[in-house]
Amino acid sequence: MKLKFLSLLLCSSLAVSAQNTDSLFLRKIYDEALVNGQPYQNLEYLCKKIGPRLSGSANAQKAVDWTKKLMEQYGFDRVFLQEVMVPHWVRGEKEQAKIVSGNQQVSVPVVALGGSVATSKTGLTANIIEVQGLQELKALGESTIKGKIIFYNRPFDPRFIETGSAYGKASDQRFRGAAEAAKYGAVGVIVRSMTEIIDDYPHTGATAYDEGGNKIPAAAISTKGANLLSAMLKQKKDIQFYLKQSCQTLPDAKSYNVVG
């Protein structure tokens, strides 16, 4: 019994010692990265020199090659590429959008949501309805929504200290907005950009469709454009919106995980 107890005590001590050694080694890695690393320079190169890196794109492959080379320069014991198939969605030509009120047409900045389908080549024009979220959409029902474009305009909640929480609270309308609106016969979706800043730069993101469900075009509108559209809808309900985008989803493309 004493022998078993001593053996157990010895194994426990060795385990604790190994954990302490691992922790110290990890701490050294952190210290080296924080003191001598160049994370911001690397990020700048990735964003500015390589640029946008949609999966399946030529720039995504450039990022893979650059990362592999960088890790080899850092002296990893081994660096290798792990093949993986990735979605290949392309944006196409620059999107066009206009608020149409009688003879008045006002261009507004929009950008297609990742994964969205295109409009027809001539674009899509329909009356537009503003909602604050998916629950309001459901309450309106098919009789009100059918044949319309849905405008999701729920803004960030500024009361969150961590803006990531505000982002999470608002992003459901972007990710699920098109799929849910399509269930009620909507022909398109416009979503307020996920940012607290009021400007003319639309922020894209992903949208997802239900398998077997109707797929309708979805785009993000700048916050400044969203405010203008909302103000015009308050003055006159019979507002139309024009959207033209040529994005498409191609067959999955080969890419790589970079492993070191």
KAKATA-V423432 format. One record per residue. N is the residue number from 1. SS is DSSP state (H for helix, E for strand, L for the rest). PHI is phi as a letter, one per 20 degrees, with the letter a starting at -180 (* if undefined). D_CENTER is the distance of its C-alpha to the mean C-alpha in whole Angstrom. Layout:
N/SS/PHI/D_CENTER + N/SS/PHI/D_CENTER
This chain:
1/L/*/60 + 2/H/f/60 + 3/H/f/59 + 4/H/f/56 + 5/H/f/55 + 6/H/f/56 + 7/H/f/54 + 8/H/f/51 + 9/H/f/51 + 10/H/f/51 + 11/H/f/48 + 12/H/f/46 + 13/H/f/47 + 14/H/f/46 + 15/H/f/43 + 16/H/f/42 + 17/H/f/43 + 18/H/f/41 + 19/H/f/38 + 20/H/f/39 + 21/H/f/39 + 22/H/f/36 + 23/H/f/35 + 24/H/f/37 + 25/H/f/35 + 26/H/f/32 + 27/H/f/33 + 28/H/f/34 + 29/H/f/31 + 30/H/g/29 + 31/H/f/32 + 32/H/f/32 + 33/H/f/28 + 34/H/f/28 + 35/H/e/32 + 36/H/d/32 + 37/L/f/28 + 38/L/c/26 + 39/H/f/22 + 40/H/f/22 + 41/H/f/24 + 42/H/f/22 + 43/H/f/18 + 44/H/f/20 + 45/H/f/21 + 46/H/f/18 + 47/H/e/16 + 48/H/e/19 + 49/H/e/21 + 50/H/e/19 + 51/L/n/16 + 52/L/g/13 + 53/L/c/13 + 54/L/g/11 + 55/L/g/12 + 56/L/n/16 + 57/L/e/16 + 58/H/f/19 + 59/H/f/18 + 60/H/f/16 + 61/H/f/20 + 62/H/f/21 + 63/H/f/19 + 64/H/f/20 + 65/H/f/24 + 66/H/f/23 + 67/H/f/22 + 68/H/f/25 + 69/H/f/27 + 70/H/f/26 + 71/H/f/27 + 72/H/f/30 + 73/H/f/31 + 74/L/f/31 + 75/L/n/33 + 76/L/g/31 + 77/L/g/34 + 78/L/b/32 + 79/L/c/29 + 80/E/b/28 + 81/E/d/25 + 82/E/d/24 + 83/E/f/23 + 84/E/b/20 + 85/E/e/19 + 86/E/c/16 + 87/E/f/14 + 88/E/c/15 + 89/E/d/13 + 90/E/c/14 + 91/L/f/14 + 92/L/n/17 + 93/L/f/19 + 94/L/g/18 + 95/L/f/17 + 96/E/c/20 + 97/E/b/21 + 98/E/b/24 + 99/E/e/25 + 100/E/d/28 + 101/E/c/31 + 102/L/m/34 + 103/L/e/35 + 104/E/e/33 + 105/E/c/29 + 106/E/c/27 + 107/E/f/24 + 108/L/c/21 + 109/L/f/18 + 110/E/c/15 + 111/E/b/12 + 112/E/f/11 + 113/L/f/8 + 114/E/g/7 + 115/L/n/10 + 116/L/f/12 + 117/L/e/16 + 118/L/e/18 + 119/L/e/20 + 120/L/f/24 + 121/L/f/25 + 122/L/e/27 + 123/L/n/24 + 124/E/c/24 + 125/E/c/26 + 126/E/b/26 + 127/E/f/27 + 128/E/c/24 + 129/E/c/24 + 130/E/e/22 + 131/E/c/21 + 132/L/e/20 + 133/L/r/18 + 134/H/f/18 + 135/H/f/22 + 136/H/f/23 + 137/H/g/22 + 138/H/f/24 + 139/H/f/27 + 140/H/f/27 + 141/L/m/28 + 142/H/f/28 + 143/H/f/31 + 144/H/e/29 + 145/H/e/26 + 146/L/g/27 + 147/L/n/27 + 148/L/d/25 + 149/E/e/21 + 150/E/e/20 + 151/E/d/18 + 152/E/e/16 + 153/L/c/17 + 154/L/f/17 + 155/L/e/16 + 156/L/g/16 + 157/L/e/19 + 158/L/f/20 + 159/L/f/23 + 160/L/f/20 + 161/L/f/21 + 162/L/e/18 + 163/H/f/15 + 164/H/f/13 + 165/H/f/15 + 166/H/f/15 + 167/H/f/11 + 168/H/f/11 + 169/H/f/14 + 170/H/d/12 + 171/L/e/9 + 172/H/f/11 + 173/H/f/12 + 174/H/e/9 + 175/H/f/8 + 176/L/d/12 + 177/H/g/13 + 178/H/f/14 + 179/H/f/16 + 180/H/f/18 + 181/H/f/19 + 182/H/f/20 + 183/H/f/23 + 184/L/d/24 + 185/L/n/25 + 186/L/f/22 + 187/L/d/22 + 188/E/a/19 + 189/E/c/16 + 190/E/c/15 + 191/E/c/13 + 192/E/f/13 + 193/L/f/11 + 194/L/e/9 + 195/L/a/12 + 196/L/e/16 + 197/L/f/17 + 198/L/e/19 + 199/L/b/19 + 200/L/d/18 + 201/L/d/15 + 202/L/f/12 + 203/L/d/9 + 204/L/f/6 + 205/L/r/3 + 206/E/e/4 + 207/L/c/8 + 208/L/c/11 + 209/L/d/14 + 210/L/f/18 + 211/L/f/20 + 212/L/n/23 + 213/L/e/21 + 214/L/f/21 + 215/L/d/18 + 216/L/c/18 + 217/E/f/16 + 218/E/c/13 + 219/E/b/12 + 220/E/e/11 + 221/E/d/14 + 222/L/g/15 + 223/H/f/16 + 224/H/f/20 + 225/H/f/20 + 226/H/f/19 + 227/H/f/22 + 228/H/f/24 + 229/H/f/23 + 230/H/f/24 + 231/H/f/27 + 232/H/f/28 + 233/H/f/27 + 234/H/f/30 + 235/H/e/32 + 236/L/b/32 + 237/L/f/31 + 238/L/e/31 + 239/L/d/28 + 240/E/d/27 + 241/E/c/24 + 242/E/d/23 + 243/E/c/20 + 244/E/c/20 + 245/L/b/18 + 246/L/c/19 + 247/L/f/16 + 248/E/b/16 + 249/E/d/16 + 250/E/e/19 + 251/E/g/20 + 252/E/g/19 + 253/E/d/19 + 254/E/f/21 + 255/E/b/19 + 256/E/b/20 + 257/E/e/20 + 258/E/e/22 + 259/E/d/24 + 260/L/c/27
